[in-house]
């Protein structure tokens, strides 16, 4: 992905996976299904909170993203399972994210 293409994501940076931000080359070798499932989960965050539009390019930024998930979903018994699913889908490592069928 070129720098020009990345700029279009500035308003919704958290919807872009860490591996896209870290990969300065083309994203064609990345697992598109893992990219898509991250985008779905990160967009769901907007239904429950207003996450900052920080790009999740470092593990520290990733931890920052998960803190509100833990606060929001672990404090409400009805949403605990959903929060656990979000945590799995928003895993730092793509191989740790579930497939759509598994989710």
C-alpha positions as CSV (number, residue, x, y, z in Angstrom):
1,X,0.0,0.0,0.0
2,X,1.5,3.3,-1.0
3,X,1.7,6.3,1.4
4,X,-1.0,8.0,-0.7
5,X,-3.3,5.1,-0.2
6,X,-2.7,5.0,3.5
7,X,-3.8,8.6,3.8
8,X,-7.4,7.8,3.0
9,X,-7.5,5.8,6.2
10,X,-6.6,8.7,8.5
11,X,-10.2,9.1,9.8
12,X,-10.6,5.4,10.7
13,X,-7.0,4.3,11.4
14,X,-8.1,1.6,13.9
15,X,-9.9,-0.2,11.2
16,X,-6.6,-0.9,9.5
17,X,-4.6,-3.9,10.8
18,X,-1.2,-3.6,12.5
19,X,0.4,-5.7,9.7
20,X,-0.8,-3.2,7.1
21,X,0.7,-0.3,9.0
22,X,4.0,-2.1,9.5
23,X,4.2,-3.4,5.9
24,X,5.6,-0.6,3.7
25,X,5.3,-2.8,0.7
26,X,2.2,-4.0,-1.1
27,X,-0.3,-5.9,1.0
28,X,-1.0,-8.6,-1.5
29,X,0.9,-11.2,0.5
30,X,-1.2,-10.6,3.7
31,X,-4.2,-12.8,4.6
32,X,-7.2,-10.8,3.3
33,X,-9.6,-12.7,5.6
34,X,-7.6,-11.7,8.7
35,X,-7.6,-8.1,7.4
36,X,-11.4,-8.1,6.9
37,X,-12.2,-9.7,10.3
38,X,-10.1,-7.1,12.1
39,X,-11.9,-4.3,10.2
40,X,-15.3,-5.7,11.2
41,X,-14.4,-5.9,14.9
42,X,-12.8,-2.5,15.0
43,X,-15.9,-1.0,13.3
44,X,-18.0,-2.6,16.0
45,X,-16.2,-0.6,18.6
46,X,-17.9,2.6,17.3
47,X,-21.2,1.1,18.3
48,X,-20.2,1.1,22.0
49,X,-17.6,3.8,22.3
50,X,-15.7,6.5,20.4
51,X,-12.3,5.1,20.0
52,X,-9.4,7.4,19.1
53,X,-8.3,7.2,15.6
54,X,-4.8,6.1,16.5
55,X,-3.2,3.8,14.0
56,X,-2.5,0.4,15.6
57,X,1.1,0.1,14.4
58,X,2.8,-0.8,17.7
59,X,2.1,-3.3,20.4
60,X,1.7,-0.4,22.8
61,X,-1.0,1.2,20.6
62,X,-2.6,-2.2,20.4
63,X,-2.8,-2.5,24.2
64,X,-4.3,1.0,24.3
65,X,-7.0,-0.2,21.9
66,X,-7.9,-3.2,24.1
67,X,-8.1,-1.2,27.4
68,X,-11.5,0.3,26.5
69,X,-12.7,-3.1,25.2
70,X,-11.9,-4.6,28.6
71,X,-13.5,-1.7,30.6
72,X,-16.7,-1.6,28.4
73,X,-17.4,-5.3,27.9
74,X,-16.1,-6.9,31.2
75,X,-18.2,-4.5,33.3
76,X,-21.5,-5.5,31.7
77,X,-22.4,-9.2,32.2
78,X,-24.5,-9.3,29.1
79,X,-21.6,-8.2,26.9
80,X,-18.8,-10.3,28.4
81,X,-19.0,-12.9,25.6
82,X,-19.1,-10.2,22.9
83,X,-16.1,-8.5,24.5
84,X,-14.2,-11.8,24.6
85,X,-14.9,-12.2,20.9
86,X,-13.7,-8.7,20.1
87,X,-10.5,-9.4,22.0
88,X,-9.9,-12.5,19.9
89,X,-10.6,-10.8,16.6
90,X,-8.4,-7.8,17.5
91,X,-5.4,-10.0,18.3
92,X,-2.1,-8.5,17.5
93,X,-0.9,-11.5,15.5
94,X,-3.0,-12.4,12.5
95,X,-2.6,-16.1,13.0
96,X,-4.3,-15.7,16.5
97,X,-7.4,-14.1,14.9
98,X,-10.3,-16.4,14.3
99,X,-11.6,-17.0,10.8
100,X,-15.1,-15.8,10.0
101,X,-16.5,-19.3,10.4
102,X,-14.8,-19.7,13.8
103,X,-16.0,-16.3,15.1
